[in-house]
């Protein structure tokens, strides 16, 4: 469990307001644990915020990557952590926090077919492996599964872990995964390190922010203040290290695109 310091803001004499935080499998931010429950950086950030202040109670609500927009419309949740407004949210009434973490996605192939980096120069004729509902640079960030399958030769699955399994079983030629996930995956499966070729070429570099329903009482400015304080106290850095995230990619006070 993440060890954290507790900072409490003054009690204002009113009951806590519940904030529903949506999350879908996007390791290491949200992933399934050994007993089928959720864990990840999102869950730990929720715990951190619940101990840091007393006015709001943040509650996790699981959803799916390809139906998260419909779930938002139905009011299943009001906030998303580690999200990006460019991932299909441009037409929604959501406010975006400042960027608080960056990351990248890379291409991965088996060395038995991919001998060197030239393999990633062109993907024509190659079967791409990705997650349904995710946005990929190679597809111009179009997440429509029909477009991905017909125009970009994608095999779609439900998680980054499943993408790697499909690659290992020869169900596709190139998997696209987050670098942070891949590092943790190889730590858990060290026998694969010599079997995989990881691209120097990036599919995308993304900027993580918090998206908040604009009609929610919780304002994005307050989220920015909390994140800034957590960063200055070193608590975010501790969280990043736990989940194999690159602390050097933290960009507090950067405006989200």
ZIZIQUI-V303017 format. One record per residue. PHI is phi in whole degrees, 0 to 359 (999 if undefined). D_FIRST is the distance of its C-alpha to the first C-alpha in Angstrom with 2 decimals. Layout:
phi=[PHI/PHI]
d_first=[D_FIRST/D_FIRST]
This chain:
phi=[999/294/275/225/269/249/236/248/279/300/288/253/79/229/290/294/258/275/242/271/253/279/199/236/299/204/297/266/280/220/207/274/266/296/256/91/275/263/211/136/298/298/296/289/292/300/299/297/293/292/269/277/220/241/273/231/247/270/235/280/231/286/213/245/299/274/241/294/290/295/296/296/299/280/82/293/208/237/221/230/266/53/238/217/297/286/274/89/255/300/263/257/278/232/257/248/288/294/296/238/196/244/203/222/243/234/262/228/220/280/295/294/247/255/276/203/294/299/301/267/291/217/249/298/82/260/272/271/240/210/254/301/98/275/252/242/297/300/256/57/65/272/265/298/300/295/294/298/286/275/267/237/57/271/258/254/222/249/197/298/297/292/301/293/296/298/297/298/272/77/276/199/258/223/260/250/220/288/295/297/296/299/300/291/297/287/295/277/228/297/293/273/303/276/257/247/251/255/288/283/289/261/283/194/246/241/245/273/221/257/258/231/302/296/278/288/295/287/262/295/299/291/300/300/297/299/297/297/293/298/293/296/278/83/284/293/300/295/295/301/296/299/256/70/272/275/298/291/268/291/224/300/82/274/285/288/291]
d_first=[0.00/3.77/6.23/9.23/12.77/14.55/17.96/20.13/23.33/26.38/26.84/29.75/30.89/30.03/27.66/24.54/25.26/23.16/22.38/21.86/19.86/21.01/19.26/20.61/19.52/19.45/16.97/14.70/14.79/15.01/15.11/15.33/13.03/14.82/15.80/17.02/14.57/13.31/10.28/10.56/11.18/13.21/10.77/8.42/11.83/12.94/10.32/11.29/14.91/14.85/13.92/16.27/19.37/21.07/23.63/21.75/19.25/17.75/17.57/16.82/19.87/20.12/23.32/25.11/25.94/29.67/29.95/27.58/30.69/32.33/29.22/29.25/32.97/32.41/30.01/26.99/24.92/25.91/23.35/21.87/19.34/19.91/23.44/26.91/30.04/32.05/30.29/32.79/32.26/35.40/37.37/34.77/34.66/31.32/30.59/28.50/26.39/26.81/25.27/21.88/21.15/23.51/23.31/25.83/26.82/28.78/31.13/30.56/33.35/34.27/36.23/38.88/40.06/38.73/40.37/39.60/38.55/41.85/40.42/38.44/41.52/42.57/40.99/44.33/44.59/40.95/38.66/35.60/32.33/30.10/28.11/30.08/29.60/28.47/30.79/32.08/34.24/36.59/37.50/37.93/34.78/36.57/34.11/36.94/36.48/40.26/40.69/37.97/39.48/43.14/43.25/40.48/40.38/36.74/35.16/32.45/29.38/26.20/23.40/23.10/22.17/25.40/27.29/26.55/27.61/30.81/31.51/31.09/33.39/35.98/35.80/35.86/36.58/34.08/30.52/29.13/25.37/23.10/22.85/19.09/18.79/21.48/19.88/16.78/19.28/21.42/18.73/18.25/22.05/23.65/26.99/27.45/27.50/31.19/32.09/30.96/32.62/30.55/32.69/33.25/34.44/31.98/32.18/30.80/28.87/27.05/26.01/22.99/23.57/22.86/25.67/26.73/29.56/32.35/33.44/30.09/30.19/27.19/28.77/27.60/28.63/26.04/23.26/24.74/24.72/21.07/20.08/22.50/21.15/17.50/18.94/21.15/18.50/16.58/13.46/14.27/14.91/11.46/10.21/13.18/12.59/9.22/11.29/14.51/16.30/19.26/18.88/22.67/23.13/21.86/24.97/24.49/27.90/29.22/31.02/29.83/32.65]
